[in-house]
Amino acid sequence: MNNIGNTEESLAKRLRNGDNGAMREFYSLYAGYLTGVCSRYVTDADDMKDVFQESLIHIITHIVDFSYRGDGSLRAWATKIVVNESLRFLRNTKRNELMLLDREVPDVPEEDDPPISDVPPDVIHSMVSQLPTGYRMVFNLYVFENKSHREIAALLGIKEKSSASQLCRAKNLLAKMIRQYNDK
């Protein structure tokens, strides 16, 4: 086992024991990454800070539920909590927008992907954050969390076909934004 695994396993044990130093270490190691995960779903800065804080509270209070499964498992577990807290927040605050996710929409042909090599990552992130809430949720769950349409449907309470349709629409909208950026 490498040093990262030992550190992660040790950190989880220290967190379970209420070690304040471990809490600071956890924050130092993972706050930037987890904030980025949260910001993929929750675009308003104040809301994102609130959701991130709720996520940290959930992580600390539920650390006893964590079981070490190898390198990266603490980060993966914390990421899952942040995603779930973000989805919970959006379900509670964006209910009207999310109800539109499951409506019957005609299939839209998928457009060719535009070249993205000249588009900086922060610009791509900004484009994703501009997607409508439902599109953004499905896109993030599919692309970043590697969820299947069946899993997304279960998480969001929609049909699998709706998830696939929303992903296609999100990708087409992103492609349009990228083309506009490249044409500048």
N, C-alpha and C positions, 0 to 999 in steps of 0.2 A: 504494500500500500504506500502511495507516495505521501509527501508532506501535506498536500492540499486536503486529501482525505482525512488524515490524522487531525489536521486543524479543524476541518468541518465537523467531524465527529466530536472532537473535544469541545468545540464551540457550542454545539447543541447540548452537550451535557452541562456545560457551564450555564447556559441559558436556562435549562431546567432547574438548576440550583439557585436561580435568581441573582446571579453574578452581574452587578452593574457594569463591570468592565467588559463582560461578554456582550452585553447589550450595545455598548459603544462600538465594540469590535464588529458586531453584526452590522450595525448601521454603516460603519466605515467601509466594510467590504461590499455590501449589497444595496445600499440606498440609491446610488446612481443608477444601477441596472434596473432595480424594481420601480423607481420613479419613471424611467423610460417605458417600462411595460405598462404602467398605469396611464401614462400620457398617450399611449396608442389608443386607448379606449375613451378616456375622459379628457376632453380638449380644453375645457375652461380651467385656468390655472388655479383658482381658489377651490373649485370642486375637486380637482386632481389632488391638491394638498390634503383636503379632507379625506378623500378616499385612501390616499397613501397612509395617512395617520391611522385610519381605521384598520387598514391592512396590517400595519406594524403592531397595533394592539392585539389583533387577532393572532398574529404570528407568535407574539410573546406569551399570550394567555393560552395558546394551544400547542406550545412547543412539546408538551408531554405526549401529544399525539404523533409527533414526528418519529420515524424510525429510520436510522441511517442505512442507506442501501448502496453506498459507494460514492466515489467522487462526484460532486455536483448535485447530490440528492437533496441537500439542504436548500440550495439555490432553487432547484426545480420545485420543491415543496412550497417555498416562499412565493415563487412565481405563480403557482397555481392559486394560492390564496389571494394574491394581488389581482389576478384575472377575475376570480370569482367575486371579490369585493367590488371590482369595477363593473362587472355585469349586474350585480345586485343594485348598485347605485343607479345604473342606467335604466334598469327595469322599473325602479321606483320613481325616477324623475323624468324619464322620457317615454312614459307609457304610451302616449298617443303616437309618437313616431314609431315605436316598436310594433304597435298593432298593425301598421301598414306592411310589415315584413311578410306576413302570412297571407296577404291577399293574392288572389290569382293574378299573375302577371304573364303576359305573353313572353315566350322565349325570345331572347335577343341574340343574334349571331355574335360570336366572340370576334373581336377585331384583332388584327396582328399586333404583336407587342412592338412598340416603338423602341429605338435604341436608348438605353439609359446610362451608358458608360460615361457620358458627359454631364449627368445630373448628380449633383452632390447629395450625399445621404440626408443631410438636414432638409434639403428641398423636397426629397421624396417623403420624408416624415411629415413635412408641412402639408404636402398634397394629400397624404392619407388622412391627416387630421381634418381636412376640409370635406371629406366624404360625408354624406348624410349618416346619421348615427347608426342606422341598421346596416347599411353597406359596410361601414367601418368595423362594426362588431363582427360581422360574418367574415370579412376580409382578414382581420387580425386573428380570429380563431382558426381560420383555415391556413393562412400563410405562416403565422408566427407560432401558434400553439399546436400546429399539425393535427388539428381535429378533423375528423371526417364530417361529411354533411349529416350523417346520422347523429353523430355526437353534438354537432352544432344545433341541429333541430331539437334534440332533447334539452340542451342547455337553455335555448331561447324559447322553447315551447312553440315551435313552428314546424312546418312540413319539410322533409328533406328537399323536395323540389324547390321550395321557397328559398332554402339556403343556397342551393346551386344557382338559382336565378339571381339572388342578391349578390353572390360572388361575381357572376358574369357581369352584372351591371357595375359593380365596384371596379372591376378590372378595366372595363370599357371607359369609365369615367376617368380613371387614373391614366389610361393610355392617351386620352384626349388632353389631359393636363400636361402630360410629358411632351406630347407633340407641340403643344402651344409653347412650352418652355424651350424646346429645341429650336423652334422657329424664330425665337427672339434674337 
